[in-house]
Amino acid sequence: MRLLSCAAVAHGLFASSGRYFARSASKAEPVQVELQHVEGVYRAPTGLQIGTPGQRIPALFDTGSFDTLAFSRRCIADCEYQTDPGESFSPDNSESYDGVRTGALRNKTLQAKTSTQLIELTFGQGSCVCLPAFDRVQVVGEHQQVTAEHSMILEGVWAEPSLGSILDLRVTAVVGLGKTADPEDKLAPLRLAPSLLEKLEVEVFSMCYGPGEDPGYLLLNDPFVNRGEMQDGVLEAKVVGHEHWGVNVQGIEMGGEKIGCGDGCVAIVDSGTTLILLPPKMADRILRQVEELGVKGDCSNADLLPNLNFDIEGFNGTFQLSISPRAYMMRLQSEIPGEKVEETIESVFGSSALEQCMPMVGADDTMTEFGPMLILGHPAFTEYVVSFTPKPTPHHSIFFHKAHQVPGTSCLDRDAKGHAMVRTPGSAEFRRVRRSAIRLPPPGNSLHRKI
């Protein structure tokens, strides 16, 4: 990934019935936020405001984490954010900020006084230290916005230099849209407060990423999702885990070859992870097929690759989640060796060429009590509009709706009945991704994660 909260990566399951709906699901007005694609990262430059008056902070929206993390202009040690300080959060300029003020930060006894407040977050790229606080948080769309008063935030007051690979893309906040948090993690007492989704009273939200260099979109209070009418071509999955947006995978197939998960796997549907993460042997089988085709460095023949198919457990059996090469292949660009993420990517891709056509697939051997853990990252959100229902009425659901589009439209564009528009084959280039911007989970292979 991915910038991931310190919360343990515990995972749920889900099922499917093939239902999707084209009638307003929520009384709240929809809020649509454009997510600009920048070298593999989808950022909302004006989609987040924190404080009073509101400070616009470039943000990532992440279904795999739970907190609103905002890097601060102030620091408790020698550190330098590799970004415009004007785009970082300034607590001193917010009338509604409720937390540790600058005077206390400069006090040498801060660590002793606030030892239970300082939180270390570990990301795939490195670590940062945060102070829990509360402030006014707004998600701002083109025509509408929603506001959460006195919402919990994590103020990032120190970051390892290795996090610069994300920060220098002018991203200084991560907004967690995860289902719930692990009640045993370090922030459990603070999570007695409602999450941002709860504070905003969001009943349903959708996300998708455009193909190639096209933007993605977040749509809060999506009017096309409702548990009341049927719509063809959309797959509904019931979330049965306690913490993450999860899916039970019964098998993976590519080009007629069984890749794995015949005995069951658990996957997280995570907008904040760049790659599809699989156990190493499964990832190797996919890489071998790509190598056997002889994919060119500019991806000009990558469309000849087969789809990558996941059999997902449903209410009445399984359904197939099918991801095309246009969604799971990338033009990987290398630039700075020696970064923390470099070793992980090198072990998977086995090359240091400046630009390669590579599958968006990585290796991770984390286990759960339900079997190996997978993560369905950006490719799933490129192939599908993915909709989530934070409120269990009567249960949590995830909907997958094919995210086809015609040139000049967005991945969220639909006709009057809510059907996705049809994309012209080959209408977009393969996505360019900077190697150092690939977002991965925190290190911790061979760990057992509870569901």
C-alpha positions as CSV (number, residue, x, y, z in Angstrom):
1,M,0.0,0.0,0.0
2,R,-0.6,2.1,1.1
3,L,-0.6,4.2,4.2
4,L,-2.2,1.9,6.8
5,S,-3.3,2.6,10.3
6,C,-1.5,1.0,13.2
7,A,-4.7,-1.0,13.7
8,A,-4.1,-4.8,13.2
9,V,-5.0,-6.0,9.7
10,A,-7.9,-8.3,10.6
11,H,-10.2,-9.4,7.9
12,G,-13.8,-10.2,7.2
13,L,-15.7,-12.4,4.6
14,F,-18.4,-11.6,2.2
15,A,-21.0,-13.2,0.0
16,S,-23.0,-12.4,-3.1
17,S,-26.5,-12.3,-4.5
18,G,-26.2,-10.3,-7.7
19,R,-28.4,-7.4,-6.6
20,Y,-27.8,-3.7,-7.3
21,F,-30.2,-0.8,-7.2
22,A,-31.0,2.4,-9.1
23,R,-32.9,4.4,-6.6
24,S,-31.7,6.8,-4.0
25,A,-30.5,5.0,-0.9
26,S,-30.0,8.0,1.4
27,K,-31.7,11.2,2.2
28,A,-28.3,12.9,2.3
29,E,-27.1,14.7,-0.8
30,P,-24.4,12.9,-2.8
31,V,-20.9,14.3,-2.6
32,Q,-18.6,13.5,-5.5
33,V,-14.8,14.0,-5.0
34,E,-12.4,13.7,-8.0
35,L,-9.3,11.7,-7.3
36,Q,-6.4,12.8,-9.5
37,H,-4.0,10.0,-10.6
38,V,-0.4,11.0,-9.9
39,E,2.2,8.3,-10.8
40,G,0.1,5.5,-9.1
41,V,-1.4,7.5,-6.3
42,Y,-5.0,8.8,-6.4
43,R,-5.2,12.0,-4.5
44,A,-8.0,14.5,-3.8
45,P,-6.2,17.9,-3.9
46,T,-9.3,19.8,-2.6
47,G,-11.5,17.0,-1.2
48,L,-10.6,17.4,2.5
49,Q,-10.8,20.3,4.8
50,I,-9.8,20.2,8.5
51,G,-10.3,23.0,11.1
52,T,-12.1,26.3,11.4
53,P,-11.7,28.0,9.1
54,G,-11.3,25.0,6.9
55,Q,-7.8,24.1,5.7
56,R,-7.6,22.3,2.4
57,I,-5.3,19.3,2.7
58,P,-4.5,16.9,-0.2
59,A,-5.7,13.5,0.8
60,L,-5.9,9.8,0.0
61,F,-9.2,8.0,0.7
62,D,-8.5,4.5,2.0
63,T,-11.0,1.7,2.6
64,G,-8.2,-0.3,4.3
65,S,-7.6,2.0,7.3
66,F,-9.8,3.7,9.9
67,D,-8.3,7.0,11.0
68,T,-8.1,10.5,9.6
69,L,-4.4,11.1,9.5
70,A,-3.1,14.6,8.7
71,F,0.5,15.5,8.7
72,S,1.2,18.7,10.7
73,R,3.3,21.8,10.1
74,R,4.7,21.4,13.6
75,C,7.2,18.8,14.6
76,I,8.5,17.2,17.9
77,A,12.0,16.4,16.5
78,D,14.3,17.2,13.6
79,C,12.2,16.3,10.6
80,E,11.3,17.8,7.3
81,Y,8.2,16.9,5.2
82,Q,9.1,16.6,1.6
83,T,6.0,18.6,0.5
84,D,4.7,22.2,0.5
85,P,4.3,23.1,4.2
86,G,1.3,25.2,3.2
87,E,-0.6,21.9,2.4
88,S,0.0,20.4,5.8
89,F,-2.4,20.8,8.8
90,S,-1.9,23.8,11.1
91,P,-3.6,23.2,14.5
92,D,-2.7,26.8,15.6
93,N,-4.8,28.2,12.7
94,S,-7.9,26.2,13.7
95,E,-10.3,27.7,16.2
96,S,-12.0,24.2,16.6
97,Y,-8.8,22.2,17.3
98,D,-9.1,20.2,20.5
99,G,-5.7,18.6,21.3
100,V,-2.1,19.4,22.4
101,R,-1.2,23.0,21.6
102,T,2.2,24.1,20.3
103,G,3.4,25.3,23.7
104,A,3.1,21.8,25.1
105,L,4.9,20.4,22.1
106,R,7.9,22.5,22.8
107,N,7.9,21.4,26.4
108,K,10.6,18.8,27.0
109,T,8.3,16.9,29.4
110,L,5.7,16.3,26.6
111,Q,6.7,12.6,26.2
112,A,6.2,11.9,29.9
113,K,2.9,13.8,30.1
114,T,1.5,12.4,26.9
115,S,3.1,8.9,26.7
116,T,-0.3,7.3,26.2
117,Q,-1.2,9.8,23.5
118,L,1.8,9.5,21.2
119,I,1.0,6.9,18.6
120,E,3.4,5.3,16.1
121,L,1.9,4.3,12.8
122,T,3.8,1.9,10.6
123,F,3.3,2.0,6.8
124,G,4.8,0.1,4.0
125,Q,7.2,3.0,3.4
126,G,8.1,3.8,7.0
127,S,6.7,5.1,10.2
128,C,5.4,8.3,11.7
129,V,4.4,9.5,15.1
130,C,1.0,11.1,15.7
131,L,-1.0,12.9,18.4
132,P,-4.7,12.1,18.7
133,A,-6.9,15.2,18.6
134,F,-10.4,16.3,17.6
135,D,-11.4,18.9,15.0
136,R,-13.9,19.9,12.4
137,V,-13.6,17.6,9.3
138,Q,-15.2,18.2,5.9
139,V,-15.3,16.1,2.7
140,V,-15.7,18.6,-0.1
141,G,-17.1,17.8,-3.6
142,E,-17.7,19.8,-6.7
143,H,-21.2,21.0,-5.6
144,Q,-21.8,19.6,-2.1
145,Q,-19.9,19.0,1.1
146,V,-20.5,17.2,4.4
147,T,-19.2,18.2,7.8
148,A,-18.3,16.2,10.9
149,E,-17.9,18.5,14.0
150,H,-15.3,17.4,16.7
151,S,-14.2,14.4,14.7
152,M,-11.1,12.4,15.8
153,I,-8.0,13.0,13.8
154,L,-4.4,11.8,14.1
155,E,-2.0,14.7,13.8
156,G,1.3,13.5,12.3
157,V,4.1,15.3,14.1
158,W,7.1,13.3,12.9
159,A,7.8,11.1,9.8
160,E,10.7,9.0,8.6
161,P,12.4,10.3,5.5
162,S,11.3,7.2,3.6
163,L,7.7,8.5,3.7
164,G,8.8,11.3,1.4
165,S,8.0,9.0,-1.6
166,I,4.3,9.7,-0.8
167,L,4.6,13.1,0.7
168,D,6.5,14.5,-2.3
169,L,3.5,13.7,-4.4
170,R,1.7,16.4,-2.4
171,V,-0.3,14.1,-0.2
172,T,-0.5,15.1,3.4
173,A,-3.5,13.3,4.7
174,V,-5.1,9.8,4.7
175,V,-8.8,9.5,5.3
176,G,-9.7,6.0,6.5
177,L,-13.0,4.6,5.2
178,G,-12.5,1.2,6.8
179,K,-15.4,-0.8,8.2
180,T,-14.4,-0.8,11.9
181,A,-11.2,-0.9,13.9
182,D,-9.6,-3.7,15.9
183,P,-10.9,-3.1,19.5
184,E,-7.6,-4.3,20.9
185,D,-5.3,-1.8,19.0
186,K,-3.6,1.2,20.6
187,L,-6.4,3.6,19.7
188,A,-9.2,1.5,21.1
189,P,-10.2,4.0,23.9
190,L,-10.4,6.8,21.4
191,R,-12.5,4.8,19.1
192,L,-15.3,5.0,21.5
193,A,-15.9,8.1,19.6
194,P,-17.8,7.7,16.3
195,S,-15.8,7.1,13.1
196,L,-15.7,9.8,10.4
197,L,-18.2,7.7,8.3
198,E,-20.5,7.5,11.4
199,K,-20.1,11.2,12.1
200,L,-21.0,12.0,8.5
201,E,-24.0,9.6,8.6
202,V,-22.9,8.0,5.3
203,E,-25.1,5.1,4.4
204,V,-23.4,4.1,1.2
205,F,-20.3,5.2,-0.7
206,S,-18.7,4.2,-4.0
207,M,-15.2,4.4,-5.3
208,C,-13.6,3.7,-8.7
209,Y,-10.3,4.5,-10.5
210,G,-10.3,5.4,-14.1
211,P,-8.1,3.4,-16.6
212,G,-4.7,4.6,-17.6
213,E,-4.1,8.2,-16.4
214,D,-7.8,9.0,-16.0
215,P,-8.9,10.2,-12.6
216,G,-10.9,8.2,-10.0
217,Y,-13.9,9.2,-7.9
218,L,-15.3,8.9,-4.4
219,L,-19.1,9.3,-4.2
220,L,-20.5,9.6,-0.7
221,N,-24.3,8.9,-0.4
222,D,-24.3,7.2,-3.9
223,P,-27.9,7.6,-5.1
224,F,-27.7,4.5,-7.4
225,V,-27.3,2.0,-4.5
226,N,-30.3,0.8,-2.6
227,R,-31.5,-2.5,-1.2
228,G,-34.8,-2.3,-3.0
229,E,-34.6,-3.0,-6.7
230,M,-32.7,-5.4,-8.9
231,Q,-30.2,-4.4,-11.5
232,D,-28.4,-6.8,-13.9
233,G,-24.6,-7.2,-13.9
234,V,-23.9,-6.0,-10.4
235,L,-22.7,-8.4,-7.6
236,E,-23.7,-7.9,-4.0
237,A,-21.5,-9.3,-1.3
238,K,-22.3,-9.6,2.4
239,V,-19.6,-8.6,4.8
240,V,-19.5,-11.0,7.8
241,G,-16.2,-10.0,9.4
242,H,-16.0,-7.6,12.3
243,E,-13.3,-5.2,11.2
244,H,-12.4,-4.9,7.5
245,W,-14.2,-4.9,4.2
246,G,-13.5,-8.5,3.3
247,V,-14.2,-11.3,0.8
248,N,-14.0,-15.0,1.0
249,V,-12.2,-16.3,-2.1
250,Q,-12.8,-19.9,-3.2
251,G,-10.4,-19.9,-6.1
252,I,-8.2,-17.9,-8.5
253,E,-7.8,-18.7,-12.2
254,M,-5.8,-17.2,-15.1
255,G,-5.7,-18.4,-18.6
256,G,-7.1,-21.8,-17.6
257,E,-4.5,-22.3,-14.9
258,K,-5.6,-22.7,-11.2
259,I,-3.6,-20.1,-9.3
260,G,-4.7,-21.0,-5.8
261,C,-7.2,-20.5,-3.0
262,G,-8.9,-23.8,-3.7
263,D,-9.1,-24.4,0.1
264,G,-10.3,-20.8,0.7
265,C,-8.6,-17.5,1.2
266,V,-9.6,-14.2,2.8
267,A,-9.2,-10.9,0.9
268,I,-9.4,-7.3,1.9
269,V,-11.0,-4.9,-0.6
270,D,-8.7,-2.0,-0.2
271,S,-8.6,1.2,-2.2
272,G,-5.3,2.2,-0.5
273,T,-3.2,-0.7,-1.7
274,T,-1.6,-0.3,-5.1
275,L,-1.2,-4.0,-5.9
276,I,-3.1,-7.2,-5.7
277,L,-1.3,-9.1,-2.9
278,L,-1.2,-12.9,-3.0
279,P,0.8,-15.6,-1.3
280,P,4.2,-15.9,-3.0
281,K,3.5,-19.1,-4.9
282,M,0.3,-17.7,-6.4
283,A,2.1,-14.4,-7.3
284,D,4.8,-16.5,-9.1
285,R,2.3,-18.3,-11.2
286,I,0.9,-15.0,-12.5
287,L,4.3,-13.6,-13.2
288,R,5.3,-16.7,-15.1
289,Q,2.3,-16.3,-17.5
290,V,3.3,-12.7,-18.1
291,E,6.9,-13.7,-18.8
292,E,5.8,-16.5,-21.1
293,L,3.8,-14.1,-23.3
294,G,6.9,-11.9,-23.6
295,V,5.1,-8.7,-22.7
296,K,6.9,-5.6,-24.2
297,G,8.2,-2.8,-22.0
298,D,5.6,-0.3,-23.2
299,C,2.7,-2.8,-22.6
300,S,1.8,-2.6,-26.3
301,N,0.9,-6.3,-26.4
302,A,-0.3,-6.7,-22.8
303,D,-3.9,-6.9,-23.9
304,L,-3.1,-10.5,-25.1
305,L,-2.9,-11.6,-21.5
306,P,-5.9,-13.4,-20.0
307,N,-8.2,-12.0,-17.4
308,L,-7.4,-12.7,-13.7
309,N,-10.5,-14.3,-12.2
310,F,-11.4,-14.6,-8.5
311,D,-14.3,-16.9,-7.4
312,I,-16.0,-15.0,-4.6
313,E,-18.3,-16.7,-2.1
314,G,-21.9,-15.6,-2.5
315,F,-25.3,-16.2,-0.9
316,N,-26.1,-18.9,-3.4
317,G,-22.7,-20.2,-4.4
318,T,-19.9,-18.2,-5.9
319,F,-19.6,-15.4,-8.5
320,Q,-16.6,-14.5,-10.6
321,L,-14.7,-11.2,-10.1
322,S,-12.9,-10.8,-13.4
323,I,-10.0,-8.3,-13.8
324,S,-8.7,-7.5,-17.3
325,P,-5.1,-6.7,-18.2
326,R,-6.0,-3.1,-18.7
327,A,-6.7,-3.0,-14.9
328,Y,-4.0,-5.3,-13.5
329,M,-1.0,-4.4,-15.7
330,M,1.1,-1.2,-15.2
331,R,4.0,0.7,-16.7
332,L,6.3,0.6,-13.7
333,Q,8.8,3.5,-13.6
334,S,11.9,3.3,-11.4
335,E,13.9,6.3,-10.3
336,I,15.4,6.1,-6.8
337,P,17.0,2.8,-5.6
338,G,17.5,1.9,-2.0
339,E,14.0,2.9,-0.7
340,K,12.2,0.7,1.8
341,V,9.6,-0.3,-0.8
342,E,12.4,-1.2,-3.3
343,E,13.3,-4.5,-1.7
344,T,9.7,-5.7,-1.7
345,I,9.1,-4.7,-5.3
346,E,12.5,-6.1,-6.4
347,S,11.8,-9.5,-4.8
348,V,8.6,-9.7,-6.8
349,F,9.5,-8.1,-10.1
350,G,13.2,-9.2,-10.2
351,S,14.4,-6.3,-12.3
352,S,15.6,-2.7,-11.9
353,A,14.9,-1.5,-15.4
354,L,13.8,2.2,-15.6
355,E,10.4,1.3,-17.1
356,Q,8.7,-2.1,-17.4
357,C,5.3,-3.5,-18.2
358,M,4.5,-5.5,-15.1
359,P,1.4,-7.0,-13.4
360,M,0.1,-5.1,-10.4
361,V,0.7,-8.2,-8.2
362,G,2.8,-8.5,-5.1
363,A,3.7,-11.2,-2.6
364,D,2.5,-11.5,1.0
365,D,2.4,-14.7,3.1
366,T,0.2,-13.4,5.9
367,M,-2.2,-16.1,7.3
368,T,-5.6,-15.8,9.0
369,E,-7.7,-18.4,10.7
370,F,-9.7,-18.5,7.4
371,G,-6.7,-19.2,5.3
372,P,-4.1,-17.1,3.4
373,M,-4.7,-13.3,3.3
374,L,-5.1,-11.5,-0.1
375,I,-5.6,-7.8,-0.8
376,L,-7.6,-6.6,-3.7
377,G,-6.1,-3.2,-4.4
378,H,-6.2,-0.7,-7.2
379,P,-7.0,-3.2,-10.1
380,A,-10.3,-4.1,-8.5
381,F,-11.3,-0.4,-8.3
382,T,-10.3,0.0,-11.9
383,E,-12.4,-2.9,-13.3
384,Y,-15.4,-2.2,-11.0
385,V,-17.2,0.6,-9.2
386,V,-17.1,-0.7,-5.7
387,S,-19.8,0.4,-3.3
388,F,-19.8,-0.1,0.5
389,T,-22.6,0.2,3.1
390,P,-21.2,1.3,6.4
391,K,-24.5,0.9,8.2
392,P,-25.7,-2.7,8.7
393,T,-29.3,-2.6,7.5
394,P,-29.6,-5.5,8.2
395,H,-26.0,-6.3,7.2
396,H,-22.9,-4.7,5.7
397,S,-22.6,-5.2,1.9
398,I,-20.2,-4.6,-0.9
399,F,-21.4,-4.1,-4.5
400,F,-19.2,-4.6,-7.6
401,H,-20.5,-2.9,-10.7
402,K,-18.4,-3.0,-13.9
403,A,-16.7,0.3,-14.3
404,H,-16.7,0.6,-18.1
405,Q,-16.6,4.0,-19.6
406,V,-16.5,5.8,-22.9
407,P,-13.6,8.2,-23.7
408,G,-14.2,11.6,-22.0
409,T,-16.5,10.2,-19.2
410,S,-15.7,9.2,-15.7
411,C,-15.6,5.7,-14.2
412,L,-18.8,6.7,-12.2
413,D,-20.9,7.7,-15.3
414,R,-24.1,5.8,-15.6
415,D,-27.2,5.9,-17.7
416,A,-30.6,6.8,-16.4
417,K,-31.1,3.3,-15.0
418,G,-27.8,3.3,-13.2
419,H,-26.0,1.1,-15.7
420,A,-22.3,1.8,-16.3
421,M,-21.4,3.3,-19.7
422,V,-19.5,1.0,-22.1
423,R,-15.8,1.7,-22.6
424,T,-14.3,1.5,-26.1
425,P,-11.7,-1.3,-25.9
426,G,-8.1,0.0,-25.8
427,S,-9.3,3.6,-25.3
428,A,-6.8,4.3,-22.5
429,E,-3.1,3.7,-22.0
430,F,-1.8,1.4,-19.3
431,R,-1.4,3.1,-16.0
432,R,2.0,4.6,-15.2
433,V,3.1,3.9,-11.6
434,R,6.2,5.2,-9.9
435,R,8.0,2.4,-8.1
436,S,8.6,4.4,-4.9
437,A,4.9,5.4,-4.8
438,I,3.6,1.9,-4.6
439,R,1.7,1.6,-1.4
440,L,2.0,-1.6,0.5
441,P,0.9,-2.9,3.9
442,P,3.3,-2.6,6.8
443,P,6.0,-5.3,6.9
444,G,5.1,-8.5,8.8
445,N,5.2,-11.5,6.6
446,S,4.4,-14.9,8.1
447,L,2.2,-13.4,10.8
448,H,-1.1,-14.8,11.8
449,R,-3.9,-12.2,11.6
450,K,-7.2,-12.7,13.4
451,I,-10.5,-12.1,11.7
